């Protein structure tokens, strides 16, 4: 009996050790080594605010466009030498850009928001488009789209499913709104490209006028119906706008998904918004920075009840003026990571990888600490190696960098 008992305990011990080893192996498989990144300097850009990766000169390699607010600057940097070329001297006080082939000549043009002043809520807010010349190193012609005071965010989207993109324009403040509450709704609108796009003033079409301090804008085909939908981050939290009806009579369904941070009346809601996928079944999650220019990185996952607000999970509370955010699959495992950064003291850019199946537990991975006051972000394969690289622009650090994705095997 004693010998049998001893053998039983030994067998059970071996079984438990084997089980723990197998569990450790499965855990290791579930969380493989994360890619390493190498930082490269693109150039200096004092007052840097926005950045975009797009093939400007049509050589098959994504170039980088950088935008600065003060002093005003809009330039593109040629990949891979990063030689700088000024785009225009015909505008100033830039605040956003949205690349797209507007005139259909297979060259990338750029919509820009300029003449921006956050407290100038009854003037300025110009929206132009820059026409790419045959030689993109020369100055680009500038054309008028429209104007709305404090026009702040621009995105291209196919809102009616017709195969043509429209330009979404989101002011940050409502007309005549005043600090500290800014309690006047903004005119969220879109513009269709007119036939005589270089000479005709484009006509705005209203989407909504109830949100206040609308800072974040994200485009996604939420329900896979062939129409792009709009996610917004504002003082009121996170909202989804979905169009319905024919192109000439669009109506909008407006659904609140997240409440945002609501502790302070003068700095509340959400500031940035992005959407990603988790797990093998591609479950959707939302990522946000909260409140406005806030200190928190937040993840939203669907609630158990269809009509309820999404579950809110705070994954970081250390940001100082959070201002940059996107979601992308950086390690090629089919699941998105969150990239987020802040432009205040400390100037950090971080990656967050999900470490559970529900989207509640996230690991923070430092990407750049102290030398990137991140205000804008983009993602692209800059060196053609099949891996997504990151591009960021820093305001106080006055720089543009790209972060080469080295993969996890080096």
C-alpha positions as CSV (number, residue, x, y, z in Angstrom):
1,X,0.0,0.0,0.0
2,X,2.8,2.4,0.9
3,X,4.7,1.7,-2.3
4,X,1.5,2.1,-4.4
5,X,0.7,5.3,-2.5
6,X,4.2,6.6,-3.1
7,X,4.0,5.7,-6.9
8,X,0.6,7.5,-7.0
9,X,2.0,10.7,-5.5
10,X,5.0,10.6,-7.8
11,X,2.6,10.1,-10.8
12,X,0.4,12.9,-9.7
13,X,3.4,15.1,-9.2
14,X,4.7,14.4,-12.7
15,X,1.2,15.0,-14.0
16,X,1.0,18.4,-12.3
17,X,4.4,19.4,-13.4
18,X,3.6,18.3,-17.0
19,X,0.3,20.3,-16.8
20,X,2.1,23.4,-15.5
21,X,4.7,23.0,-18.2
22,X,2.0,22.7,-20.9
23,X,0.1,25.7,-19.4
24,X,3.4,27.7,-19.5
25,X,3.9,26.6,-23.1
26,X,0.4,27.6,-24.1
27,X,0.8,31.0,-22.3
28,X,4.0,31.5,-24.2
29,X,2.3,30.7,-27.4
30,X,-0.6,33.1,-26.6
31,X,1.8,36.0,-25.9
32,X,4.8,35.6,-28.2
33,X,7.8,38.1,-28.0
34,X,6.7,41.5,-29.0
35,X,8.4,43.2,-32.0
36,X,11.4,45.5,-31.3
37,X,11.4,49.0,-32.8
38,X,14.3,51.2,-33.9
39,X,13.8,55.0,-33.9
40,X,14.9,57.1,-36.9
41,X,14.8,60.8,-37.1
42,X,13.0,62.2,-40.1
43,X,13.6,65.9,-39.4
44,X,12.9,68.8,-37.0
45,X,9.5,70.4,-37.0
46,X,9.0,73.1,-34.4
47,X,5.3,73.1,-33.3
48,X,4.7,69.7,-35.0
49,X,1.1,68.7,-34.7
50,X,0.0,66.2,-37.4
51,X,1.7,63.6,-39.6
52,X,0.6,61.3,-42.4
53,X,2.2,58.6,-44.5
54,X,1.3,58.6,-48.2
55,X,3.1,58.1,-51.5
56,X,3.4,61.7,-52.7
57,X,5.9,61.2,-55.6
58,X,4.4,57.9,-56.9
59,X,7.6,55.9,-56.5
60,X,5.9,53.1,-54.6
61,X,7.3,54.2,-51.2
62,X,5.2,56.0,-48.6
63,X,6.5,59.5,-47.9
64,X,5.7,61.5,-44.8
65,X,3.7,64.7,-44.6
66,X,4.3,66.9,-41.5
67,X,2.1,69.8,-40.3
68,X,3.1,72.4,-37.7
69,X,0.8,74.9,-36.0
70,X,3.2,77.6,-34.6
71,X,5.3,78.4,-36.5
72,X,3.1,77.4,-39.4
73,X,4.6,74.8,-41.7
74,X,3.3,72.1,-44.1
75,X,5.9,70.0,-45.8
76,X,6.5,66.5,-47.2
77,X,9.6,64.4,-46.6
78,X,10.8,62.0,-49.4
79,X,11.3,58.4,-48.4
80,X,14.1,57.2,-47.7
81,X,16.3,60.3,-47.6
82,X,13.7,62.4,-45.9
83,X,14.6,65.5,-48.0
84,X,12.0,68.2,-47.1
85,X,9.8,70.0,-49.6
86,X,7.4,72.8,-48.6
87,X,3.9,72.3,-49.9
88,X,2.4,75.8,-49.7
89,X,3.1,79.3,-48.6
90,X,-0.5,80.3,-49.3
91,X,-2.0,79.4,-45.9
92,X,-1.0,79.5,-42.2
93,X,-2.2,78.4,-38.8
94,X,-2.6,74.8,-39.9
95,X,-4.4,72.3,-37.7
96,X,-5.2,69.2,-39.8
97,X,-4.7,67.4,-43.1
98,X,-6.4,64.6,-45.1
99,X,-4.6,63.2,-48.2
100,X,-6.8,62.0,-51.1
101,X,-6.8,62.1,-55.0
102,X,-9.4,64.9,-55.2
103,X,-9.1,65.7,-58.9
104,X,-8.8,62.1,-60.2
105,X,-5.4,62.5,-61.8
106,X,-3.9,59.6,-59.8
107,X,-1.8,62.1,-57.8
108,X,-2.4,62.5,-54.0
109,X,-3.9,65.9,-53.2
110,X,-4.3,67.2,-49.6
111,X,-7.3,68.7,-47.8
112,X,-6.1,71.1,-45.1
113,X,-7.7,73.0,-42.2
114,X,-6.0,76.3,-41.6
115,X,-6.6,79.8,-40.1
116,X,-7.3,77.9,-36.8
117,X,-7.7,79.6,-33.5
118,X,-9.5,77.6,-30.7
119,X,-10.9,80.8,-29.0
120,X,-11.8,82.4,-32.4
121,X,-15.2,80.8,-32.5
122,X,-16.8,83.3,-34.8
123,X,-14.1,83.6,-37.5
124,X,-11.4,81.7,-39.4
125,X,-11.7,78.0,-39.7
126,X,-10.8,77.8,-43.4
127,X,-10.7,74.5,-45.3
128,X,-8.6,74.3,-48.5
129,X,-7.3,71.6,-50.8
130,X,-3.8,71.5,-52.2
131,X,-3.5,70.2,-55.8
132,X,-0.4,68.1,-56.5
133,X,1.6,69.4,-59.5
134,X,3.4,67.1,-61.9
135,X,6.6,67.9,-59.9
136,X,5.5,67.6,-56.3
137,X,8.7,69.3,-55.1
138,X,7.2,72.6,-56.4
139,X,4.6,74.7,-54.6
140,X,1.1,73.2,-54.7
141,X,-1.9,75.2,-56.0
142,X,-4.4,76.0,-53.2
143,X,-8.2,76.0,-53.7
144,X,-11.1,76.8,-51.4
145,X,-13.4,74.2,-50.0
146,X,-15.3,76.2,-47.3
147,X,-15.1,77.7,-43.9
148,X,-16.4,76.9,-40.4
149,X,-14.9,78.6,-37.3
150,X,-12.5,76.3,-35.4
151,X,-12.5,73.6,-38.2
152,X,-10.2,71.1,-36.5
153,X,-10.5,67.5,-37.9
154,X,-10.7,66.3,-41.5
155,X,-11.4,62.8,-42.7
156,X,-12.3,61.2,-46.1
157,X,-15.1,58.6,-46.1
158,X,-17.6,57.0,-48.5
159,X,-20.7,58.0,-46.4
160,X,-23.4,56.9,-48.9
161,X,-21.8,53.8,-50.3
162,X,-21.6,55.2,-53.8
163,X,-17.9,54.6,-54.3
164,X,-17.0,58.2,-54.0
165,X,-15.4,59.7,-50.9
166,X,-16.8,62.8,-49.1
167,X,-14.8,65.1,-46.8
168,X,-15.9,65.2,-43.2
169,X,-15.1,68.4,-41.4
170,X,-15.4,68.7,-37.6
171,X,-14.9,71.9,-35.7
172,X,-13.7,71.6,-32.1
173,X,-15.9,74.4,-30.8
174,X,-19.4,75.6,-31.6
175,X,-19.9,79.1,-33.1
176,X,-19.5,81.8,-30.4
177,X,-18.8,79.2,-27.7
178,X,-16.7,80.5,-24.8
179,X,-14.4,79.0,-22.2
180,X,-14.5,77.2,-19.8
181,X,-17.6,75.1,-20.7
182,X,-17.7,75.8,-24.5
183,X,-21.4,74.8,-24.3
184,X,-22.4,75.4,-27.9
185,X,-22.8,72.5,-30.3
186,X,-20.4,72.1,-33.2
187,X,-21.5,71.7,-36.8
188,X,-20.3,68.3,-37.8
189,X,-20.7,68.3,-41.6
190,X,-19.4,66.7,-44.9
191,X,-18.7,68.1,-48.3
192,X,-19.2,66.3,-51.6
193,X,-16.5,66.9,-54.3
194,X,-18.1,69.2,-56.9
195,X,-17.6,68.7,-60.7
196,X,-15.6,72.0,-61.0
197,X,-13.6,71.2,-57.9
198,X,-10.9,73.8,-58.4
199,X,-13.2,76.8,-58.9
200,X,-16.5,76.0,-57.2
201,X,-17.1,76.5,-53.5
202,X,-18.1,73.2,-51.9
203,X,-21.4,72.9,-50.1
204,X,-21.5,71.6,-46.5
205,X,-24.2,69.1,-45.5
206,X,-24.9,68.9,-41.8
207,X,-24.6,65.6,-39.9
208,X,-25.1,66.8,-36.3
209,X,-25.0,70.1,-34.2
210,X,-25.3,68.8,-30.6
211,X,-21.8,67.7,-29.5
212,X,-19.5,70.1,-27.8
213,X,-15.6,70.2,-27.8
214,X,-15.5,67.5,-30.6
215,X,-11.8,66.6,-30.6
216,X,-11.5,63.0,-32.0
217,X,-12.8,61.6,-35.3
218,X,-12.5,58.1,-36.7
219,X,-13.9,56.5,-39.9
220,X,-14.9,52.8,-40.0
221,X,-17.4,50.7,-41.9
222,X,-19.0,49.6,-38.6
223,X,-21.7,47.2,-39.9
224,X,-20.0,46.1,-43.2
225,X,-22.7,47.6,-45.4
226,X,-20.4,49.4,-47.8
227,X,-20.9,52.8,-46.1
228,X,-18.3,54.4,-43.9
229,X,-19.5,55.3,-40.4
230,X,-18.1,58.0,-38.0
231,X,-16.9,57.7,-34.5
232,X,-16.5,60.9,-32.5
233,X,-14.9,61.8,-29.2
234,X,-16.3,64.9,-27.5
235,X,-17.3,66.3,-24.1
236,X,-20.3,64.0,-24.3
237,X,-18.2,60.8,-24.7
238,X,-18.0,58.4,-27.7
239,X,-20.7,58.4,-30.4
240,X,-21.3,56.4,-33.5
241,X,-23.0,58.0,-36.6
242,X,-24.4,55.8,-39.3
243,X,-26.0,57.1,-42.5
244,X,-29.3,55.8,-43.9
245,X,-31.2,56.4,-47.1
246,X,-30.3,57.5,-50.6
247,X,-27.3,59.7,-51.3
248,X,-29.3,62.9,-51.9
249,X,-31.4,62.4,-48.7
250,X,-29.1,61.0,-46.1
251,X,-30.3,60.7,-42.5
252,X,-28.2,59.8,-39.5
253,X,-28.5,57.3,-36.6
254,X,-26.6,58.6,-33.6
255,X,-25.7,56.1,-30.9
256,X,-23.7,56.7,-27.7
257,X,-21.2,53.9,-27.0
258,X,-19.2,55.4,-24.2
259,X,-19.6,58.0,-21.5
260,X,-16.1,59.3,-21.3
261,X,-14.7,60.8,-18.1
262,X,-17.3,63.1,-16.6
263,X,-15.7,64.3,-13.3
264,X,-14.9,67.9,-14.4
265,X,-17.4,70.1,-16.3
266,X,-14.6,72.0,-18.0
267,X,-12.4,69.0,-19.0
268,X,-14.5,65.9,-19.6
269,X,-15.6,63.3,-22.1
270,X,-13.2,61.8,-24.6
271,X,-10.4,63.4,-26.7
272,X,-9.2,60.7,-29.1
273,X,-10.9,57.6,-30.5
274,X,-9.8,54.5,-32.4
275,X,-11.2,51.1,-33.2
276,X,-9.4,47.7,-33.2
277,X,-10.0,43.9,-33.2
278,X,-9.2,41.3,-30.6
279,X,-9.0,37.5,-30.7
280,X,-9.4,35.0,-33.4
281,X,-13.0,36.0,-34.0
282,X,-12.1,39.7,-34.4
283,X,-14.1,41.1,-31.5
284,X,-14.3,44.9,-31.8
285,X,-12.9,47.2,-29.1
286,X,-12.6,51.0,-28.9
287,X,-9.6,52.9,-27.6
288,X,-9.8,56.4,-26.3
289,X,-7.8,59.1,-24.5
290,X,-9.9,60.7,-21.7
291,X,-10.9,63.3,-20.8
292,X,-10.2,66.1,-23.3
293,X,-6.3,66.4,-23.5
294,X,-6.5,64.0,-20.6
295,X,-4.4,61.6,-18.5
296,X,-6.1,58.3,-19.2
297,X,-5.9,55.6,-21.9
298,X,-9.3,53.8,-21.9
299,X,-10.6,50.6,-23.6
300,X,-14.3,50.1,-24.4
301,X,-15.7,46.6,-25.0
302,X,-19.3,45.7,-25.9
303,X,-21.8,45.4,-23.1
304,X,-23.8,42.3,-22.5
305,X,-27.0,44.2,-23.2
306,X,-27.3,45.6,-26.8
307,X,-28.6,49.0,-25.7
308,X,-26.2,49.5,-22.8
309,X,-23.1,51.7,-22.9
310,X,-20.0,49.7,-23.6
311,X,-17.8,48.5,-20.7
312,X,-15.1,51.1,-19.8
313,X,-11.7,49.9,-18.6
314,X,-9.0,52.4,-17.8
315,X,-5.6,50.9,-18.7
316,X,-3.3,53.9,-18.0
317,X,-3.6,57.0,-15.8
318,X,-0.1,58.5,-16.3
319,X,-0.6,60.7,-19.4
320,X,-0.1,64.4,-19.4
321,X,-2.0,66.1,-22.3
322,X,-2.8,62.9,-24.1
323,X,-3.1,63.7,-27.8
324,X,-2.0,60.8,-30.1
325,X,-3.7,57.4,-30.6
326,X,-4.3,54.7,-33.1
327,X,-4.9,50.9,-33.3
328,X,-3.0,48.6,-35.6
329,X,-1.7,45.0,-35.8
330,X,2.0,45.5,-35.2
331,X,3.1,41.9,-34.6
332,X,1.0,40.3,-37.4
333,X,-1.0,38.0,-35.1
334,X,-4.4,39.2,-36.3
335,X,-5.0,41.2,-33.2
336,X,-4.6,45.0,-32.9
337,X,-2.4,46.8,-30.4
338,X,-3.0,50.4,-29.1
339,X,-0.4,53.1,-29.7
340,X,-0.8,56.2,-27.7
341,X,1.2,59.2,-26.6
342,X,1.1,62.5,-24.8
343,X,2.7,65.9,-25.4
344,X,3.0,67.2,-21.9
345,X,5.9,66.9,-19.4
346,X,7.6,63.5,-19.8
347,X,6.8,63.3,-23.5
348,X,6.1,59.6,-24.0
349,X,4.9,57.2,-26.7
350,X,3.7,53.8,-25.7
351,X,2.3,50.5,-27.1
352,X,-0.4,48.5,-25.3
353,X,-0.8,44.8,-26.1
354,X,-3.9,42.9,-24.9
355,X,-3.1,40.0,-22.5
356,X,-6.5,38.4,-22.0
357,X,-9.4,37.3,-24.2
358,X,-11.9,39.9,-22.9
359,X,-9.8,43.0,-23.5
360,X,-9.5,43.9,-19.9
361,X,-5.8,43.4,-19.2
362,X,-3.2,45.3,-21.2
363,X,0.6,45.4,-21.1
364,X,2.3,48.8,-21.6
365,X,5.4,48.7,-23.7
366,X,7.6,51.9,-23.9
367,X,8.3,53.0,-27.4
368,X,9.9,56.4,-26.8
369,X,10.2,58.0,-23.4
370,X,11.3,61.6,-23.1
371,X,12.0,62.5,-26.8
372,X,8.6,62.4,-28.4
373,X,5.9,64.8,-27.2
374,X,3.4,62.9,-29.3
375,X,0.7,65.0,-30.9
376,X,0.1,63.0,-34.1
377,X,0.5,59.4,-35.3
378,X,0.3,57.3,-38.4
379,X,1.2,53.8,-39.4
380,X,2.6,52.4,-42.7
381,X,5.2,50.0,-44.0
382,X,7.9,52.6,-44.8
383,X,10.8,50.3,-45.8
384,X,8.8,47.6,-47.7
385,X,9.7,44.7,-45.4
386,X,6.1,43.7,-44.8
387,X,5.9,45.0,-41.3
388,X,4.0,48.0,-40.1
389,X,6.1,50.9,-38.9
390,X,5.0,53.9,-36.8
391,X,5.4,57.6,-37.5
392,X,5.0,60.3,-34.9
393,X,5.3,64.1,-34.6
394,X,6.2,65.9,-31.4
395,X,5.1,69.4,-30.4
396,X,7.5,70.4,-27.6
397,X,10.2,68.0,-28.9
398,X,9.9,69.7,-32.4
399,X,10.6,66.4,-34.3
400,X,9.3,63.8,-36.6
401,X,10.4,60.2,-36.1
402,X,9.7,56.9,-37.6
403,X,9.9,53.7,-35.6
404,X,11.1,50.7,-37.7
405,X,9.4,47.5,-36.8
406,X,12.2,44.9,-36.5
407,X,9.9,42.0,-35.8
408,X,10.4,39.7,-32.8
409,X,13.1,37.4,-34.3
410,X,16.0,39.8,-34.2
